[in-house]
Amino acid sequence: SWHRRPPDSHSPSGREASPCRAYSDLESLLGDEDVDAVYVASPQGRHCEETVRAAAAGKHVLCEKPMALTTGECRTMIDACDRAGVVLGIAYYRRWYPKARRIKELLDGGAIGRPVSARLFIGGRYDPSPEDWKHWRVEAGAGGGAMMDVGSHRLDLIAYWLGAPALVAGMTGRLSMTYDVPDMETLLCRMENGCQVVAGASFAVGSSLDEMELHGTAGSLLAAPFDSQELVLRRGGQDERVELPPQTHNVHLP
């Protein structure tokens, strides 16, 4: 996939950008001088190689999450883009939701005092058939289950709001499904600021869940489901609904 300039602009070579087109191999795409940036939306086992190749061709990269299968692969991608002088972005767009920005403002402003605890859970029942074109999400090459998949969006938010983690432990299990990846994952984390986080993600639960709670010495922020316009500030036993601006139609735009 790739992004092209508007029709009235020009490529780095000075040629007017030509109409949209498609390729059957990566090398031809990367050799196109009209292409400024690539969107790496392949299975995560290919993210590292395709990002490195795109960087070597001088293309900026927006890579889907999770970034890669290992921290070593992530570092390789970062270094390759640094050497090439191109931008590398990972598609964790939820930190740009108006709701996420408002939570950040409230936390930084002391609305709930010192954050001491956070809890999140995301999940649903996901059991694609072997013929499903997205079955790769539950195969060994996916690198993990719901926590690596949809849960990584929520972990990115926790880091955005609370900073870096200091100590992490977790457990995984296959409690219901028969595919390669775990269907239940639980994470326990202490952040550098001392806040303790419990995160759960599952492909095995029978109902759709998207819970997010942040608790502090002076109150709580309740955001469930997170992918909604609901946000409650609870202080002194009183609940106040926080008004939020609407999300953009294209969630990547901000």
Order of alpha helices (4+ residues) and beta strands (2+ residues): beta-alpha-beta-alpha-beta-alpha-beta-alpha-beta-alpha-beta-beta-beta-beta-beta-beta-beta
